[in-house]
Amino acid sequence: MSHEEFDYVIVGGGTAGNVVAARLSEDPAVTVCVLEAGPSDVGDDDVLRLDRWMGLLESGYDWDYPVEPQENGNSMMRHARAKVLGGCSSHNSCIAFWAPAEDLNAWADNGCSGWSAADCFPLYRRLESNDAPGDHHGRSGPVALRTIKGADPCGTALLAACAQQGIPTTPFNTGTTVIRGANWFQINSDENNTRQSSSVAYLHPIMGRRPNLEIRTGVRAKHLIVDADRRCTGVAYLDPDLVHTRAVTARREVVVSCGSIDTPKLLMLSGIGPADHLRETGVDVVVHSPGVGENLQDHPEGVIMWEAKQPMVTTSNQWWEIGIFADTEPGLDRPDLMFHYGSVPFDMNTARHGYPTSENAFCLTPNVTRARSRGTVRLRTRDFRDKPKVDPRYFTHEHDVRVMTHGLRLAREIAARPALAAWTGAELAPGPDVRTDDELLDYIRTTHNTVYHPSSTVRMGAADDPLAPLDARLRVKGIQGLRVADGSVMPELVTVNPCITTMMIGEKCADMLKEDAR
C-alpha cells in the first residue's frame, strides 16, 4: 500500500536526488519517497544504451525548453532537460570528470564551508568504481567509471595533431587539473555500454528490495506545501490520472532535486523567490529570496566541422569520445577553453542556415569552460504546466566571445597539423572564407549550441549572503525543513562536465541530512 507520509520526500528522481534517496534509505528505519515527473528507465534501451543518447534530444524524454530571444546568441537554441528517472544522467553522454580542486576550493573560499576539494574528493572516491590507476580512485562505489579505449582512428590522429600543436596527451581524473592536454574521456558506463546514471547505479539494485523506499514516476510536482511557521511539510503533485492533486508529507525534510531550470521554477511557484516577480506573476510571496532563478551559468558551445577524407567509424560508445583542454592566456590555474571531438557531423544549428553538411564528417566543439555571462530563470505564468522563461544571455560578456573565437582558430590550427592530413577534408562550417573576428562572431552568435550544463540558479553561499538562496548545508534560507540538491546549488559552474559532481552533491546532501537528524 502506498503511504502518504514519509520521513523524507525527494522531489525529482534526478542525478543528485536518486543518490540522496539511496543513501537515506540505507537505514531501514528511515522512510523515503521519490517523486519523478517522467517515466521509469528500467528496461528502456532508448535510455540505457549510451550510444543512443543523441536520440533523446527533443524527444518525449526531454522537457525541451526554448530560450528567450538572445541579444548576442542563438535564439533558436533549446535546453534539453531530462524527463525520465535518472534526470540528466539518463539523458547525457556520460562524460565523467572529478571537478578540479581549484573549482571546489573557490566554492569554500566564497562562503561554502565544507565544500573544499579536501571535503569533496573523498565523496568522488565513495561514489565511483574506477578502472583508472591511482590510489585516490574508488574501486567499490556504485558508479562504474571506465576509460574509453579509443577504437577511432580519426580520434587517434586528432590526439597526435594536438601533440603537434603543443597540447600533450594527458590522462584525466588524476587528481591534478589539466590546463592544457587532450585524451580519451572517462565515462560512467559499463563494459556493455549501459549508462551508469544515478538511477542505474543507485536505484536499480535496490528497487523492490527496500520497503522503506517508494519511487513514484509519472507524477509532476505542482508546489511545495509550506505551513504558517514557514516550514516545508510536503509536496502537492499531479496524480498520474492527470486530473487530481495529491500530496505527500515529510516528517523530517523535503529535498528538491529538479535541476537548474525546474528547481527555481518550483521554488517560485511555492512563493520562494524574488518578491516583485512573484507578485507580477500572481504568486503569493512566502519568502523574498532574490537569488532564486538568478546567476544562470552554462558552457556555451560552438562547432567547426570538416568532411572526412576517409570513412568515419560506424560504431562508438557515445560518439564524443575525446576532450581537449587549453588556456587562452598565461597564468590560469584552470583551462578556460575545452573541446569535445565528435566522430559524427553536428549540424543541429548550422544546416538551417545553409551551411553544407555531410554524413561522413567530424567536428570539434569549443566551449567556454568559465563563462562570465549570467542569465535568469523566471516563471512564465503561475501555472505549473507552463514552461519557464530561460534567458541565458549568452555572449553578453566579452570574455566569452574572446575565448570562443580563440577556440575556433585553435581548432583550425589543430586540423591543419600533419597528423590529421589524411582525415581533414573541406571545412563545412563555418567554412574557410569566415576569417575575421566579426565574421567568426556572427557565425558563433547564429549557430552556437550549449553543452547542456545550466547551473547555479539556486546557489549556496554564506549565511549572510542575500543573493544565495541556500546556506552551505543546502538549506533554503527562511524555510525550515527544505533543501536543494542538484546542479542549481553550485556557486559557480565547474570547469568540466558536471554530471559526476552533481552525484557528489547528492552524496554530500545525504551526509548532511543524516548528521542533522541526530
FENPESUL-V450470 format. One record per pair of residues at least 6 apart in sequence whose ideal C-beta (glycine too) atoms are under 8 Angstrom apart, sorted by the first residue. I is the first residue (numbers start at 1). J is the second residue. D is the distance in whole Angstrom. If there is no record, write none. Layout:
i={I	I}
j={J	J}
d={D	D}
//
This chain:
i={2	2	3	3	3	4	4	4	4	5	5	5	5	6	6	6	6	6	6	6	6	7	7	7	7	7	7	7	8	8	8	8	8	8	8	8	8	8	8	8	8	9	9	9	9	9	9	9	9	9	9	10	10	10	10	10	10	10	10	10	10	11	11	11	11	11	11	11	11	11	11	11	12	12	12	12	12	12	12	12	12	12	12	12	12	13	13	13	13	13	13	13	13	13	13	13	13	13	14	14	14	14	14	14	14	14	14	14	14	15	15	15	15	15	15	15	15	15	15	15	15	15	16	16	16	16	16	16	16	16	16	16	16	17	17	17	17	17	17	17	17	18	18	18	18	18	18	18	18	18	19	19	19	19	19	19	19	19	19	20	20	20	20	20	20	20	21	21	21	21	21	21	22	22	22	22	22	23	23	23	23	23	24	24	24	24	24	25	25	25	25	25	25	27	27	28	28	28	29	30	31	31	31	32	32	32	33	33	33	33	33	34	34	34	34	35	35	35	35	35	35	36	36	36	36	36	36	36	37	37	37	37	37	38	38	38	38	38	38	38	39	39	39	39	39	40	40	40	40	41	41	41	41	41	41	41	41	41	42	42	42	44	45	46	46	46	46	47	47	47	47	47	47	47	47	48	48	48	49	49	49	50	50	50	50	50	50	50	50	50	51	51	51	51	51	51	53	53	53	53	53	53	54	56	56	56	56	57	57	58	58	58	60	61	61	61	61	61	62	62	62	62	62	63	63	63	63	63	63	63	64	64	64	64	65	65	65	65	65	65	65	66	66	66	66	66	67	67	67	67	67	67	67	67	67	68	68	68	68	69	70	70	70	70	70	70	70	71	71	72	72	72	72	72	72	73	73	73	73	73	73	73	74	74	74	74	74	74	74	76	76	77	77	77	77	77	79	79	79	79	79	79	80	80	80	81	81	81	81	82	82	82	82	82	82	84	84	85	85	85	85	86	86	86	86	87	87	87	87	87	88	88	88	88	89	89	89	89	89	89	89	89	90	90	90	90	90	92	92	92	93	93	93	93	94	94	94	94	94	94	94	94	95	95	95	95	95	95	95	95	96	96	96	96	96	96	96	96	96	97	97	97	97	97	97	97	97	97	98	98	98	98	98	98	98	99	99	99	99	99	99	99	100	100	100	100	100	101	101	101	101	102	102	102	102	102	103	103	103	103	104	104	104	104	104	104	105	105	106	106	107	107	107	107	107	108	108	108	108	110	110	110	111	111	111	111	111	111	111	112	112	112	112	112	113	114	114	114	115	115	115	119	120	120	121	121	123	123	123	123	124	124	124	125	125	125	125	126	126	126	127	127	127	127	127	127	127	127	128	128	128	128	128	128	128	129	129	129	129	129	129	129	129	130	130	130	130	130	130	130	131	131	131	132	132	132	132	132	132	134	134	134	136	137	142	142	142	143	143	143	143	143	143	143	144	144	144	144	144	145	145	145	145	145	145	146	146	146	146	146	147	147	147	147	148	148	148	148	148	148	149	150	150	150	151	152	152	152	152	152	153	153	154	154	154	154	154	154	154	154	155	155	155	155	155	157	157	157	157	158	158	158	158	158	158	158	158	159	159	159	159	159	160	160	160	161	161	161	161	161	161	162	162	162	162	162	162	163	163	163	164	164	164	165	165	165	165	166	167	167	167	167	167	167	167	168	168	168	169	169	169	170	170	170	170	170	171	172	172	172	172	172	173	177	177	177	177	178	178	179	179	179	179	179	179	180	180	180	180	181	181	182	182	182	182	183	183	184	184	185	185	185	185	187	187	188	188	188	188	188	188	189	189	189	189	190	193	194	198	198	203	206	207	218	219	219	219	219	219	220	220	220	221	221	221	221	221	221	222	222	222	222	222	222	223	223	223	223	223	223	224	224	224	224	224	224	224	224	224	224	224	225	225	225	225	225	225	225	226	226	226	226	226	226	226	227	229	230	230	230	230	230	231	231	231	232	232	232	232	232	232	232	232	233	233	233	233	234	234	234	234	234	235	235	235	235	236	236	236	237	237	237	237	238	238	238	238	239	239	250	252	252	252	253	253	253	253	254	254	254	255	255	255	255	255	255	256	256	256	256	256	256	256	256	257	257	257	257	257	258	258	258	259	259	259	259	260	260	260	260	260	260	260	260	260	260	261	261	261	261	261	262	263	263	263	263	263	264	264	264	264	264	264	264	264	265	265	265	265	266	267	267	267	267	267	267	267	268	268	268	268	268	268	268	268	268	269	269	269	269	270	271	271	271	271	271	271	272	272	272	272	272	272	272	272	273	273	273	273	273	273	274	274	274	274	274	274	275	275	275	277	277	277	278	278	278	279	281	281	281	282	282	283	283	286	287	287	287	287	289	289	289	289	290	290	291	291	291	291	291	291	292	292	292	293	293	293	293	293	294	294	294	294	295	295	295	295	295	296	296	296	296	296	296	296	296	296	296	296	296	297	297	297	297	297	297	297	297	297	297	298	298	298	298	298	298	298	298	298	298	299	299	299	299	299	299	299	299	299	300	300	300	300	300	300	300	300	300	300	300	300	300	301	301	301	301	301	301	301	301	302	302	302	302	302	302	302	302	302	302	303	303	303	303	303	303	303	303	303	303	304	304	304	304	304	304	304	304	304	304	304	305	305	305	305	305	305	305	305	305	305	305	306	306	306	306	306	306	306	306	306	306	307	307	307	307	307	307	308	308	308	308	308	308	308	309	309	309	309	310	310	311	312	312	312	312	312	313	316	316	319	319	319	320	320	320	320	321	321	322	322	323	323	323	323	324	324	324	324	324	325	325	325	325	326	326	326	326	326	326	326	327	327	327	328	328	328	328	328	328	329	334	334	334	335	335	336	336	336	336	337	337	337	337	337	337	337	337	338	338	338	338	338	339	339	339	339	339	339	340	340	340	340	341	341	341	342	342	342	342	343	344	344	344	345	345	345	345	345	345	345	346	346	346	347	347	347	348	349	349	349	349	350	350	350	350	351	353	353	355	355	355	355	355	356	356	356	357	357	358	361	362	364	364	364	365	365	366	366	366	366	366	366	367	367	367	368	368	368	368	368	369	369	370	370	370	371	371	371	371	371	372	372	372	373	373	373	373	373	373	373	374	374	374	375	375	375	375	375	376	376	376	376	377	377	377	377	377	378	378	378	379	379	379	380	380	380	380	390	392	392	394	394	395	395	395	395	395	401	401	404	404	405	405	405	405	408	408	408	408	409	412	414	415	415	416	429	429	430	430	430	430	433	434	434	451	453	453	453	453	454	455	455	455	455	455	456	456	456	456	456	456	456	457	458	458	458	458	458	459	459	459	459	459	459	459	459	460	460	460	460	460	460	460	460	461	461	461	461	461	461	462	462	462	463	463	463	468	468	469	469	469	470	470	470	470	470	471	473	473	473	474	474	474	474	474	474	474	474	475	475	476	476	476	483	483	483	485	485	485	486	486	487	487	487	489	490	490	490	494}
j={214	216	31	33	214	246	247	248	249	248	249	250	251	31	32	33	214	248	249	250	251	24	30	31	32	250	251	252	20	21	24	30	31	32	33	250	252	253	254	255	513	32	33	35	234	235	248	249	250	254	255	17	20	21	32	33	34	35	254	255	257	17	35	221	224	235	254	255	256	257	258	266	34	35	36	37	87	221	256	257	258	259	262	263	486	21	34	35	36	38	85	86	87	199	203	215	217	257	36	82	86	87	88	89	198	257	258	259	486	86	87	88	89	197	198	257	486	487	499	502	503	506	87	198	257	485	486	487	502	503	505	506	509	34	87	198	255	257	485	486	506	34	85	86	87	198	199	202	203	506	127	198	202	485	503	506	507	509	510	255	257	485	506	509	510	513	32	34	202	203	213	215	142	202	203	206	213	506	507	510	511	514	30	32	510	513	514	31	32	206	210	212	213	212	514	210	211	212	212	212	212	213	214	212	213	214	213	214	215	216	248	213	214	215	216	216	219	221	235	237	248	84	85	215	216	217	218	219	83	218	219	220	221	61	82	83	84	85	217	218	61	84	85	217	218	84	85	215	217	47	48	84	85	86	90	197	199	200	85	204	207	84	52	52	55	56	61	56	61	84	86	90	91	195	197	194	195	200	193	194	195	93	94	187	189	193	194	195	317	318	193	315	316	317	318	319	91	92	93	94	195	318	319	62	80	82	91	78	80	64	78	80	83	82	83	84	90	91	80	81	82	83	91	80	81	82	83	261	262	387	78	79	80	81	78	79	81	261	387	388	390	77	78	79	387	390	73	74	75	77	78	79	390	391	392	75	389	390	391	75	77	391	392	393	394	395	445	393	396	393	394	395	396	401	445	300	392	393	394	395	445	448	349	394	445	446	447	448	449	349	352	349	394	448	449	450	261	390	392	450	452	454	88	91	452	88	259	261	262	88	89	90	91	92	259	90	91	199	203	215	217	197	198	199	200	197	198	257	259	486	259	452	499	502	188	195	197	198	199	499	502	503	195	197	198	199	200	452	497	499	187	318	319	320	187	188	189	195	196	197	318	499	185	186	187	320	323	340	497	499	145	173	185	186	187	188	497	499	500	172	173	186	494	496	497	498	500	501	121	124	173	175	496	500	501	120	494	495	496	498	501	504	177	334	494	495	496	117	121	175	177	117	177	333	334	495	334	492	494	495	115	116	117	119	120	121	116	117	491	492	115	116	490	491	492	114	115	116	119	461	462	491	461	462	463	465	468	472	491	460	461	462	472	491	472	472	473	508	460	472	508	508	504	508	136	175	504	507	508	511	138	500	504	136	137	138	141	138	141	507	138	141	142	143	500	503	504	507	137	138	141	143	144	145	500	138	139	140	141	142	143	144	145	137	138	139	145	146	173	186	145	146	147	145	147	171	173	174	186	173	174	175	175	173	201	202	205	188	196	198	201	202	500	503	188	189	190	196	201	173	186	187	188	196	500	186	187	189	190	191	171	184	185	186	184	185	186	187	317	321	184	156	184	321	313	312	313	316	321	343	310	313	308	310	312	313	343	362	420	423	184	321	322	341	343	419	420	422	423	182	322	341	362	414	419	420	423	169	182	183	184	322	417	419	420	414	415	417	418	419	420	168	169	182	324	414	417	169	182	419	417	418	419	410	413	414	417	180	180	181	182	324	325	326	414	180	181	182	181	182	183	178	180	181	182	183	183	178	183	185	186	323	186	333	334	335	495	325	335	325	327	332	333	334	335	325	326	327	335	324	325	322	323	324	325	322	323	321	322	320	321	322	323	317	318	195	196	197	201	499	500	195	196	317	318	196	317	200	503	506	215	213	215	240	237	238	239	240	246	237	238	384	235	236	237	258	266	384	236	237	238	245	269	384	235	236	266	269	270	384	232	234	235	236	254	256	266	267	270	272	482	232	233	234	235	236	247	249	232	233	270	271	272	286	479	233	480	286	287	478	479	480	479	480	481	250	253	254	476	479	480	481	482	249	250	254	481	247	248	249	250	254	247	248	250	254	245	246	247	245	246	247	248	244	245	246	384	245	246	481	481	513	517	481	482	483	513	481	482	483	482	483	484	485	509	513	263	266	267	482	483	484	485	486	263	484	485	486	506	265	266	486	454	486	487	488	296	377	454	455	456	457	458	486	487	488	377	388	390	454	457	388	457	458	484	486	488	273	292	293	377	388	457	458	488	293	377	379	388	384	273	289	292	458	469	476	484	274	277	278	281	283	292	293	378	379	283	379	382	384	286	278	283	284	285	286	287	286	287	289	292	469	476	478	479	283	288	289	290	292	293	288	289	290	292	293	294	285	288	290	293	378	379	284	285	379	285	379	381	382	381	382	379	382	479	476	477	478	479	469	476	477	478	466	467	458	459	466	467	468	469	457	458	469	376	377	378	457	458	374	376	457	467	374	456	457	459	467	374	375	376	377	390	391	392	393	454	455	456	457	371	373	374	375	454	455	456	490	492	493	371	375	392	394	450	451	453	454	455	493	338	367	368	369	371	450	451	453	493	367	368	371	373	392	394	395	400	404	448	449	450	451	340	365	366	367	448	449	450	451	365	366	367	404	407	408	444	447	448	449	346	349	350	363	364	365	429	447	448	449	363	364	365	366	408	411	412	415	427	429	430	345	346	347	350	357	361	362	363	427	428	429	361	362	363	415	423	424	425	426	427	428	358	360	361	425	426	428	358	360	361	362	423	424	425	422	423	424	425	422	423	360	343	344	360	361	362	343	343	344	342	343	344	340	341	342	343	341	343	340	341	338	339	340	341	338	339	341	364	414	335	337	338	369	335	336	337	338	339	407	410	335	336	337	336	337	402	403	406	407	336	369	370	495	369	495	368	369	370	403	366	367	368	369	403	406	407	410	366	367	369	495	496	364	365	366	367	407	411	364	365	367	451	362	363	364	362	363	364	365	362	361	362	363	357	358	359	361	362	363	428	363	365	449	355	357	429	449	446	447	448	449	357	428	429	447	357	446	447	428	429	430	431	447	428	429	431	428	429	428	428	423	411	414	415	449	451	403	404	407	408	410	411	404	407	451	399	400	403	404	407	495	496	492	493	495	397	399	400	403	493	397	399	400	392	393	394	395	396	397	400	393	396	397	390	391	392	393	394	389	391	393	457	388	389	390	391	457	388	389	391	386	388	389	386	387	388	389	454	450	454	400	448	401	404	444	445	448	441	444	444	448	437	440	441	444	430	440	443	444	440	427	420	424	427	424	443	447	439	440	443	447	439	440	443	497	487	493	497	498	487	487	488	490	493	498	487	488	489	490	491	492	493	488	469	470	484	488	489	467	468	469	470	488	489	490	491	468	470	471	472	474	489	490	491	467	468	470	471	472	491	468	471	472	471	472	477	477	491	476	477	484	476	477	483	484	489	477	483	512	516	483	484	485	489	505	508	509	512	482	483	482	483	484	509	512	513	505	506	509	502	505	498	502	505	505	498	501	505	501}
d={7	8	7	8	7	8	7	6	7	7	5	8	6	4	6	4	7	6	7	6	7	8	5	5	7	7	5	5	8	8	6	7	7	5	7	6	6	6	7	7	7	8	5	7	6	6	5	7	4	5	7	5	6	5	7	7	5	7	8	5	6	7	5	5	8	5	7	7	5	6	6	7	8	7	7	8	7	8	7	4	4	7	7	8	7	7	5	7	3	8	5	7	7	7	8	7	7	8	8	7	7	3	7	8	7	5	7	6	6	7	5	6	4	8	5	8	7	7	6	4	6	7	8	7	5	4	5	8	5	6	5	3	7	7	7	8	7	3	6	7	7	7	7	7	8	4	5	5	5	7	7	6	6	8	5	3	6	8	7	6	7	6	5	5	5	7	5	5	7	7	6	8	8	4	6	6	8	8	7	4	8	8	6	5	6	6	7	8	5	7	5	5	4	8	8	7	8	6	8	6	5	8	8	7	5	7	8	5	8	7	5	8	7	5	7	5	5	6	6	6	7	8	5	7	7	5	8	7	6	7	7	4	7	7	7	4	4	6	7	7	8	6	7	6	6	8	5	8	5	4	6	5	5	5	5	7	5	7	8	7	7	8	7	6	7	7	7	7	7	6	7	5	8	7	8	5	6	7	7	7	8	7	6	7	5	5	7	5	6	5	6	7	6	7	6	7	7	7	5	8	8	6	7	6	7	8	5	8	5	5	6	7	7	6	5	5	8	6	5	7	7	6	7	8	4	8	5	8	7	7	6	8	7	8	7	4	6	6	6	7	5	8	6	8	7	7	8	8	7	5	7	6	5	7	6	8	6	6	4	5	8	8	7	7	6	8	8	7	6	8	6	4	6	8	6	7	7	8	3	5	6	6	6	7	7	6	6	5	7	7	7	7	8	7	6	6	7	6	8	7	7	6	8	7	5	7	6	6	7	5	8	6	4	8	8	5	7	5	7	7	6	4	6	3	7	8	7	7	6	8	7	7	7	8	8	7	4	5	7	5	8	7	7	4	8	6	8	7	8	6	8	5	8	5	5	5	5	5	7	8	6	7	5	8	6	7	7	8	4	7	5	7	7	5	5	4	7	7	5	7	6	7	8	4	5	8	6	7	7	5	5	8	8	7	8	7	4	7	6	7	5	8	4	5	7	5	7	4	7	8	7	8	6	5	5	8	7	7	5	6	6	6	4	8	5	8	5	5	8	6	4	7	8	5	7	7	5	4	7	7	8	6	5	3	8	6	7	7	8	5	6	8	5	6	5	6	8	8	8	7	8	8	6	7	7	8	5	4	6	8	7	7	6	7	7	4	7	6	6	6	7	5	7	5	7	5	6	6	7	4	4	5	8	5	8	6	6	6	5	7	7	5	7	4	6	7	4	8	7	7	7	5	6	7	6	7	6	8	7	8	6	7	5	8	4	5	7	5	5	8	4	8	7	7	7	7	5	5	7	8	5	7	5	7	8	7	6	7	7	7	8	6	8	5	4	6	7	6	6	5	7	6	5	7	7	8	5	7	6	5	8	8	7	7	6	7	6	6	8	5	7	6	5	6	6	5	5	7	6	8	6	6	8	7	8	6	8	5	6	7	8	7	8	4	8	5	7	4	8	4	4	8	7	4	6	6	8	6	8	8	4	7	6	8	6	5	6	8	6	6	5	6	8	6	8	7	6	7	7	6	6	5	8	3	7	6	6	6	6	7	6	7	6	7	6	8	8	5	7	7	5	6	7	7	5	6	6	6	7	8	6	7	7	4	7	7	7	6	6	8	6	7	5	6	7	7	4	8	8	7	7	5	6	6	7	6	6	7	6	7	7	7	7	5	5	7	7	6	8	6	5	7	5	7	5	7	6	7	5	6	6	6	7	5	8	5	7	5	5	7	5	8	6	8	6	8	7	7	4	8	7	7	5	4	6	6	6	7	5	7	6	7	8	6	6	5	7	7	7	6	5	6	7	4	5	7	8	5	8	6	7	5	4	5	6	8	7	5	5	4	6	7	7	6	8	6	6	7	5	7	6	7	8	8	6	8	8	7	5	7	7	8	6	5	7	6	6	6	5	8	8	5	7	5	7	7	5	6	7	7	7	5	8	8	7	7	5	5	8	8	6	7	8	5	6	7	7	8	4	5	7	5	8	7	5	4	6	6	6	6	7	8	7	5	6	6	5	7	5	4	5	8	5	5	7	8	7	7	5	8	6	8	5	7	7	7	8	8	7	6	8	7	6	6	8	5	7	7	7	6	7	6	6	5	6	3	7	6	5	5	6	8	7	7	7	8	8	6	8	4	6	7	7	5	7	7	8	5	4	8	8	6	7	7	5	8	7	5	7	5	8	5	7	5	8	8	8	4	6	5	8	7	7	7	6	7	7	7	4	6	5	7	6	5	6	4	6	6	8	8	6	7	7	6	5	6	6	7	6	4	6	6	8	7	6	8	6	8	7	5	6	8	7	8	7	5	5	8	7	4	7	8	5	8	6	8	6	5	7	7	8	5	6	6	7	7	4	5	7	6	5	6	8	8	5	7	6	7	6	8	6	8	8	5	7	4	6	5	6	5	6	5	7	5	6	6	5	7	5	8	5	7	7	6	8	5	7	7	8	7	6	5	8	7	6	5	7	8	7	7	7	6	6	7	7	8	5	7	4	7	5	5	6	6	7	6	8	5	6	7	5	6	5	7	5	4	5	6	8	5	6	6	6	8	6	6	6	7	5	7	6	6	5	7	5	7	6	5	6	8	6	6	5	5	7	5	8	7	7	7	4	6	7	6	7	7	4	7	7	8	4	7	5	8	6	8	5	8	8	8	6	6	6	7	5	6	7	5	5	8	8	7	7	5	6	6	7	6	5	5	6	8	7	6	5	7	5	7	7	5	5	8	7	5	6	5	7	7	7	7	5	7	7	7	8	6	6	5	8	7	6	7	8	8	5	6	7	4	8	7	8	5	7	8	7	4	7	6	8	4	7	5	7	8	4	5	5	6	6	6	4	7	7	7	5	7	8	6	8	6	6	7	4	7	8	7	8	8	6	3	6	7	6	8	8	5	8	5	5	6	8	5	7	8	8	6	7	8	5	8	8	4	5	6	7	5	6	6	5	5	5	6	8	8	7	5	4	4	8	8	5	8	8	5	7	6	8	5	6	4	7	8	6	7	5	6	6	5	8	8	7	7	7	5	7	7	6	8	6	7	5	7	6	5	7	7	7	6	8	7	8	8	7	5	8	7	8	7	8	7	4	8	8	6	5	7	8	6	7	6	7	5	7	5	4	7	8	7	8	5	7	7	6	5	5	6	5	4	6	8	5	7	7	7	6	7	5	6	4	6	6	6	5	8	6	7	3	7	8	7	6	7	8	7	5	8	8	8	7	6	6	8	6	7	8	6	6	6	8	5	7	4	6	6	6	8	8	5	7	7	5	4	7	7	6	8	7	6	5	4	6	7	6	5	8	6	7	8	8	5}
//
